[in-house]
Protein backbone atom coordinates (compact mmCIF):
# COMPACT_ATOMS: atom_id res chain seq x y z
CA UNK A 1 0.00 0.00 0.00
CA UNK A 2 1.64 3.30 -1.09
CA UNK A 3 1.79 6.64 0.77
CA UNK A 4 -1.12 8.07 -1.21
CA UNK A 5 -3.35 5.17 -0.20
CA UNK A 6 -2.29 5.58 3.41
CA UNK A 7 -3.14 9.26 3.24
CA UNK A 8 -6.61 8.66 1.84
CA UNK A 9 -7.33 5.83 4.25
CA UNK A 10 -7.15 7.82 7.48
CA UNK A 11 -8.88 11.07 8.30
CA UNK A 12 -9.25 12.81 11.61
CA UNK A 13 -11.00 16.03 12.50
CA UNK A 14 -10.42 16.41 16.23
CA UNK A 15 -12.62 19.48 16.55
CA UNK A 16 -15.66 17.68 15.13
CA UNK A 17 -17.62 14.85 16.66
CA UNK A 18 -17.59 11.56 14.78
CA UNK A 19 -21.18 12.12 13.72
CA UNK A 20 -20.34 15.60 12.42
CA UNK A 21 -17.44 14.09 10.51
CA UNK A 22 -19.90 11.72 8.89
CA UNK A 23 -22.18 14.60 7.86
CA UNK A 24 -19.17 16.30 6.25
CA UNK A 25 -18.38 13.12 4.36
CA UNK A 26 -22.00 12.61 3.29
CA UNK A 27 -22.40 16.15 1.95
CA UNK A 28 -19.07 16.04 0.14
CA UNK A 29 -20.01 12.77 -1.53
CA UNK A 30 -23.28 14.31 -2.73
CA UNK A 31 -21.22 16.38 -5.16
CA UNK A 32 -19.56 13.36 -6.76
CA UNK A 33 -21.86 10.34 -6.35
CA UNK A 34 -25.58 9.78 -6.70
CA UNK A 35 -26.28 7.46 -3.77
CA UNK A 36 -25.26 7.00 -0.14
CA UNK A 37 -25.70 3.68 1.65
CA UNK A 38 -25.32 2.27 5.14
CA UNK A 39 -24.19 -1.31 5.73
CA UNK A 40 -24.61 -2.81 9.20
CA UNK A 41 -24.05 -6.31 10.51
CA UNK A 42 -26.85 -7.49 12.80
CA UNK A 43 -24.97 -10.52 14.09
CA UNK A 44 -22.42 -8.35 15.89
CA UNK A 45 -24.87 -6.36 18.00
CA UNK A 46 -28.18 -7.72 19.34
CA UNK A 47 -30.06 -4.40 19.12
CA UNK A 48 -29.17 -3.46 15.55
CA UNK A 49 -32.05 -5.13 13.66
CA UNK A 50 -34.75 -4.26 16.20
CA UNK A 51 -33.60 -0.63 16.42
CA UNK A 52 -33.50 -0.39 12.64
CA UNK A 53 -37.06 -1.64 12.24
CA UNK A 54 -38.24 0.59 15.09
CA UNK A 55 -36.53 3.82 14.02
CA UNK A 56 -36.33 3.68 10.22
CA UNK A 57 -39.42 4.64 8.22
CA UNK A 58 -39.61 4.44 4.47
CA UNK A 59 -35.96 3.71 3.77
CA UNK A 60 -35.18 1.17 1.07
CA UNK A 61 -33.01 -1.74 2.18
CA UNK A 62 -31.88 -5.21 1.17
CA UNK A 63 -30.78 -7.99 3.52
CA UNK A 64 -27.54 -9.63 2.46
CA UNK A 65 -26.68 -13.35 2.60
CA UNK A 66 -30.28 -14.27 1.81
CA UNK A 67 -29.25 -17.40 -0.08
CA UNK A 68 -27.24 -18.62 2.92
CA UNK A 69 -29.87 -17.58 5.46
CA UNK A 70 -32.89 -18.65 3.35
CA UNK A 71 -34.43 -15.20 3.02
CA UNK A 72 -36.11 -13.00 5.62
CA UNK A 73 -37.45 -15.05 8.50
CA UNK A 74 -37.56 -15.09 12.26
CA UNK A 75 -34.23 -16.88 12.43
CA UNK A 76 -32.29 -14.87 9.82
CA UNK A 77 -33.26 -11.32 10.82
CA UNK A 78 -31.09 -11.29 14.01
CA UNK A 79 -27.93 -12.30 12.09
CA UNK A 80 -28.43 -10.73 8.66
CA UNK A 81 -26.31 -7.84 7.33
CA UNK A 82 -28.39 -4.98 5.85
CA UNK A 83 -27.63 -2.53 3.07
CA UNK A 84 -29.74 0.62 3.49
CA UNK A 85 -30.22 3.48 1.03
CA UNK A 86 -29.84 6.77 2.93
CA UNK A 87 -31.96 9.83 2.17
CA UNK A 88 -29.37 12.63 2.08
CA UNK A 89 -31.97 15.38 2.29
CA UNK A 90 -32.99 14.40 5.82
CA UNK A 91 -29.77 12.82 7.00
CA UNK A 92 -29.39 15.06 10.06
CA UNK A 93 -32.88 14.02 11.20
CA UNK A 94 -32.36 10.28 10.75
CA UNK A 95 -33.13 8.66 14.17
CA UNK A 96 -31.39 5.38 13.35
CA UNK A 97 -28.15 7.14 12.44
CA UNK A 98 -28.42 9.16 15.67
CA UNK A 99 -28.79 5.93 17.59
CA UNK A 100 -25.83 4.29 15.81
CA UNK A 101 -23.48 7.12 16.76
CA UNK A 102 -24.79 7.19 20.34
CA UNK A 103 -23.85 3.56 21.07
CA UNK A 104 -20.05 3.11 21.32
CA UNK A 105 -20.14 -0.67 21.04
CA UNK A 106 -22.20 -0.44 17.83
CA UNK A 107 -19.72 1.77 16.02
CA UNK A 108 -17.50 -1.08 14.87
CA UNK A 109 -20.50 -2.79 13.29
CA UNK A 110 -21.51 -0.37 10.54
CA UNK A 111 -20.02 1.77 7.77
CA UNK A 112 -21.19 3.99 4.92
CA UNK A 113 -20.75 3.61 1.16
CA UNK A 114 -21.16 6.00 -1.75
CA UNK A 115 -21.88 4.87 -5.30
CA UNK A 116 -23.44 5.87 -8.60
CA UNK A 117 -25.11 2.46 -8.78
CA UNK A 118 -28.52 1.57 -7.40
CA UNK A 119 -29.31 -0.41 -4.26
CA UNK A 120 -29.84 -3.73 -6.03
CA UNK A 121 -26.51 -3.47 -7.87
CA UNK A 122 -24.49 -2.61 -4.77
CA UNK A 123 -26.21 -5.33 -2.71
CA UNK A 124 -25.55 -7.92 -5.43
CA UNK A 125 -21.86 -7.03 -5.38
CA UNK A 126 -21.54 -7.39 -1.60
CA UNK A 127 -23.34 -10.72 -1.78
CA UNK A 128 -20.93 -11.86 -4.49
CA UNK A 129 -17.91 -11.33 -2.24
CA UNK A 130 -19.45 -12.92 0.87
CA UNK A 131 -18.31 -16.31 -0.41
CA UNK A 132 -14.76 -16.62 -1.68
CA UNK A 133 -12.00 -19.16 -2.28
CA UNK A 134 -9.30 -19.56 0.34
CA UNK A 135 -5.69 -20.43 -0.47
CA UNK A 136 -6.64 -24.13 -0.50
CA UNK A 137 -9.39 -23.48 -3.08
CA UNK A 138 -12.12 -24.17 -0.54
CA UNK A 139 -15.20 -21.96 -0.36
CA UNK A 140 -15.29 -19.82 2.79
CA UNK A 141 -17.19 -16.80 4.08
CA UNK A 142 -15.37 -13.47 3.66
CA UNK A 143 -16.88 -11.15 6.24
CA UNK A 144 -16.28 -7.80 4.56
CA UNK A 145 -19.82 -6.82 5.60
CA UNK A 146 -18.33 -6.70 9.12
CA UNK A 147 -16.93 -3.15 9.52
CA UNK A 148 -14.08 -4.19 11.79
CA UNK A 149 -12.89 -6.82 9.32
CA UNK A 150 -13.28 -4.78 6.14
CA UNK A 151 -11.71 -1.63 7.56
CA UNK A 152 -8.54 -3.47 8.55
CA UNK A 153 -8.37 -5.80 5.55
CA UNK A 154 -9.05 -3.26 2.81
CA UNK A 155 -6.33 -0.92 4.06
CA UNK A 156 -3.71 -3.68 3.74
CA UNK A 157 -4.42 -5.11 0.29
CA UNK A 158 -3.22 -3.69 -3.04
CA UNK A 159 -5.07 -0.94 -4.89
CA UNK A 160 -6.17 -3.35 -7.64
CA UNK A 161 -7.57 -5.74 -5.03
CA UNK A 162 -9.35 -2.82 -3.36
CA UNK A 163 -10.98 -1.96 -6.68
CA UNK A 164 -12.13 -5.53 -7.19
CA UNK A 165 -13.66 -5.84 -3.73
CA UNK A 166 -15.21 -2.36 -3.70
CA UNK A 167 -16.74 -2.95 -7.14
CA UNK A 168 -19.48 -0.33 -7.76
CA UNK A 169 -18.62 1.63 -4.58
CA UNK A 170 -16.66 4.87 -4.92
CA UNK A 171 -15.85 5.27 -1.24
CA UNK A 172 -16.23 3.56 2.12
CA UNK A 173 -16.35 5.52 5.41
CA UNK A 174 -15.70 3.68 8.69
CA UNK A 175 -16.22 5.19 12.16
CA UNK A 176 -14.48 4.00 15.30
CA UNK A 177 -14.57 4.60 19.03
CA UNK A 178 -11.53 6.92 19.13
CA UNK A 179 -13.33 9.69 17.21
CA UNK A 180 -11.40 8.88 14.06
CA UNK A 181 -12.68 7.74 10.70
CA UNK A 182 -11.17 5.67 7.91
CA UNK A 183 -11.95 6.66 4.33
CA UNK A 184 -11.14 4.31 1.46
CA UNK A 185 -11.62 5.59 -2.08
CA UNK A 186 -11.99 3.61 -5.28
CA UNK A 187 -10.71 5.52 -8.30
CA UNK A 188 -12.40 3.19 -10.79
CA UNK A 189 -15.79 1.93 -9.52
CA UNK A 190 -17.34 -0.57 -11.89
CA UNK A 191 -20.41 -2.78 -12.07
CA UNK A 192 -19.15 -6.19 -13.09
CA UNK A 193 -21.73 -8.77 -11.95
CA UNK A 194 -20.10 -11.99 -10.84
CA UNK A 195 -21.34 -15.22 -9.34
CA UNK A 196 -19.87 -16.14 -5.97
CA UNK A 197 -17.31 -17.34 -5.28
CA UNK A 198 -14.95 -15.46 -7.58
CA UNK A 199 -12.36 -13.74 -5.38
CA UNK A 200 -9.31 -15.77 -4.31
CA UNK A 201 -7.65 -15.24 -0.95
CA UNK A 202 -3.89 -15.65 -0.79
CA UNK A 203 -2.03 -16.98 2.24
CA UNK A 204 -1.05 -13.40 3.06
CA UNK A 205 -4.71 -12.39 2.94
CA UNK A 206 -5.53 -15.18 5.37
CA UNK A 207 -2.80 -14.04 7.76
CA UNK A 208 -4.26 -10.53 7.78
CA UNK A 209 -7.79 -11.81 8.28
CA UNK A 210 -6.76 -14.13 11.10
CA UNK A 211 -5.05 -11.24 12.83
CA UNK A 212 -8.13 -9.01 12.63
CA UNK A 213 -10.91 -11.53 13.18
CA UNK A 214 -11.49 -12.43 16.81
CA UNK A 215 -13.18 -15.71 16.01
CA UNK A 216 -14.09 -16.43 12.37
CA UNK A 217 -14.90 -20.05 13.22
CA UNK A 218 -17.59 -18.96 15.67
CA UNK A 219 -19.28 -16.74 13.12
CA UNK A 220 -19.16 -19.39 10.41
CA UNK A 221 -20.55 -21.93 12.88
CA UNK A 222 -23.39 -19.52 13.66
CA UNK A 223 -24.24 -19.20 9.97
CA UNK A 224 -24.10 -22.97 9.53
CA UNK A 225 -26.42 -23.65 12.46
CA UNK A 226 -28.96 -21.02 11.39
CA UNK A 227 -28.87 -22.32 7.82
CA UNK A 228 -29.21 -26.00 8.69
CA UNK A 229 -30.79 -26.18 12.14
CA UNK A 230 -32.89 -23.05 12.52
CA UNK A 231 -35.86 -24.95 13.98
CA UNK A 232 -33.66 -26.40 16.71
CA UNK A 233 -32.10 -23.03 17.57
CA UNK A 234 -35.54 -21.41 17.66
CA UNK A 235 -36.40 -23.56 20.69
CA UNK A 236 -34.07 -21.39 22.75
CA UNK A 237 -34.56 -17.80 23.88
CA UNK A 238 -33.03 -15.31 21.37
CA UNK A 239 -31.12 -13.66 24.22
CA UNK A 240 -29.03 -16.77 24.93
CA UNK A 241 -28.60 -18.40 21.51
CA UNK A 242 -25.37 -16.55 20.73
CA UNK A 243 -23.76 -17.64 24.00
CA UNK A 244 -24.94 -21.24 23.52
CA UNK A 245 -23.40 -21.39 20.05
CA UNK A 246 -20.13 -20.10 21.50
CA UNK A 247 -20.35 -22.75 24.20
CA UNK A 248 -21.02 -25.47 21.63
CA UNK A 249 -17.79 -24.45 19.87
CA UNK A 250 -15.84 -24.67 23.13
CA UNK A 251 -17.26 -28.13 23.75
CA UNK A 252 -16.36 -29.38 20.25
CA UNK A 253 -12.83 -28.01 20.56
CA UNK A 254 -12.55 -29.47 24.05
CA UNK A 255 -13.35 -32.89 22.65
CA UNK A 256 -10.45 -32.49 20.25
CA UNK A 257 -12.28 -31.74 17.00
CA UNK A 258 -10.30 -29.40 14.76
CA UNK A 259 -11.74 -29.81 11.27
CA UNK A 260 -14.50 -27.40 10.36
CA UNK A 261 -17.03 -30.00 9.16
CA UNK A 262 -16.45 -32.11 12.28
CA UNK A 263 -16.96 -29.10 14.57
CA UNK A 264 -20.17 -28.16 12.73
CA UNK A 265 -21.57 -31.69 13.02
CA UNK A 266 -20.62 -32.04 16.67
CA UNK A 267 -22.14 -28.66 17.58
CA UNK A 268 -25.38 -29.53 15.79
CA UNK A 269 -25.60 -32.74 17.85
CA UNK A 270 -25.31 -30.69 21.05
CA UNK A 271 -28.33 -28.62 20.04
CA UNK A 272 -30.38 -31.43 18.55
CA UNK A 273 -29.81 -34.12 21.19
CA UNK A 274 -27.83 -33.06 24.26
CA UNK A 275 -25.00 -30.64 25.09
CA UNK A 276 -23.51 -33.36 27.32
CA UNK A 277 -23.88 -36.28 24.92
CA UNK A 278 -20.19 -37.07 25.46
CA UNK A 279 -21.13 -38.24 28.98
CA UNK A 280 -23.46 -40.94 27.63
CA UNK A 281 -22.01 -44.42 28.12
CA UNK A 282 -22.78 -45.51 24.54
CA UNK A 283 -20.88 -42.59 23.08
CA UNK A 284 -18.06 -42.91 25.61
CA UNK A 285 -17.67 -46.55 24.58
CA UNK A 286 -17.51 -45.63 20.89
CA UNK A 287 -15.02 -42.83 21.52
CA UNK A 288 -12.79 -44.85 23.84
CA UNK A 289 -10.99 -46.47 20.91
CA UNK A 290 -8.23 -44.57 19.06
CA UNK A 291 -9.58 -43.06 15.84
CA UNK A 292 -9.48 -39.94 13.73
CA UNK A 293 -12.10 -37.27 14.33
CA UNK A 294 -13.84 -38.19 11.08
CA UNK A 295 -14.00 -41.84 12.18
CA UNK A 296 -15.38 -40.87 15.60
CA UNK A 297 -18.25 -39.00 13.96
CA UNK A 298 -18.78 -41.76 11.41
CA UNK A 299 -19.19 -44.18 14.32
CA UNK A 300 -21.94 -41.99 15.74
CA UNK A 301 -23.80 -42.04 12.43
CA UNK A 302 -23.46 -45.77 11.83
CA UNK A 303 -23.44 -47.43 15.25
CA UNK A 304 -26.00 -45.52 17.30
CA UNK A 305 -29.59 -46.27 16.34
CA UNK A 306 -32.40 -43.76 16.08
CA UNK A 307 -33.94 -45.24 19.21
CA UNK A 308 -30.68 -44.83 21.10
CA UNK A 309 -30.41 -41.21 19.96
CA UNK A 310 -33.86 -40.58 21.38
CA UNK A 311 -32.67 -42.01 24.69
CA UNK A 312 -29.63 -39.73 24.60
CA UNK A 313 -31.77 -36.68 23.88
CA UNK A 314 -33.10 -34.71 26.84
CA UNK A 315 -34.00 -31.09 27.69
CA UNK A 316 -30.79 -29.21 28.39
CA UNK A 317 -30.19 -27.08 31.46
CA UNK A 318 -27.75 -24.16 31.56
CA UNK A 319 -25.49 -26.33 33.73
CA UNK A 320 -25.37 -28.85 30.88
CA UNK A 321 -24.34 -26.11 28.45
CA UNK A 322 -21.67 -24.78 30.82
CA UNK A 323 -20.21 -28.25 31.33
CA UNK A 324 -17.04 -28.78 29.29
CA UNK A 325 -15.40 -32.11 28.36
CA UNK A 326 -12.72 -33.16 30.82
CA UNK A 327 -10.46 -34.64 28.16
CA UNK A 328 -10.02 -34.86 24.40
CA UNK A 329 -11.33 -38.01 22.77
CA UNK A 330 -8.47 -37.71 20.28
CA UNK A 331 -5.61 -37.94 22.77
CA UNK A 332 -5.21 -41.61 21.94
CA UNK A 333 -6.19 -41.26 18.31
PyMOL commands that set and color helices and strands:
alter all, ss='L'
color gray80, all
select helices_A, chain A and resi 3-9+18-29+42-44+48-55+66-69+77-79+88-93+95-102+104-106+119-128+147-154+159-166+203-212+216-228+230-233+238-254+260-272+277-279+281-286+293-303+306-312+318-322
alter helices_A, ss='H'
color red, helices_A
select strands_A, chain A and resi 10-11+35-41+61-63+81-85+110-115+131-133+139-141+169-175+181-185
alter strands_A, ss='S'
color yellow, strands_A
deselect
rebuild
show_as cartoon
